[in-house]
Amino acid sequence: MIRPSVLLFALLISAPAWYRLLLDELELRQVLIRFLIAVPVAAVLLAGLRFLLAGYRKVEEEAPTSVVVTPERYDSAPDESR
């Protein structure tokens, strides 16, 4: 499914063609073809932007696991029981 942001960006990319349609410099068929070409271009550009910005998303901290760590005594003297 195409995202609405992709369609809006494609409309923005093809805005000069829509303007030229209003001035009767282009036919409707040519404008629609330019819009249809702009849709996959906009989808690729926005997907790349989403990929680049995905690393900056806030990640929720995971709940601490129930691993119990027992500290052991560290002596600098060598072990004499050996």
DATA-V787637 format. One record per run of one state. SS is the DSSP state (2 for helix, 1 for strand, 0 for the rest). FROM is the first residue (numbers start at 1). LEN is the number of residues. Records with the same first field share a line. If there is no record, write none. Layout:
SS = FROM-LEN ; FROM-LEN
This chain:
0 = 1-3 ; 14-1 ; 23-5 ; 57-26
2 = 4-10 ; 15-8 ; 28-29
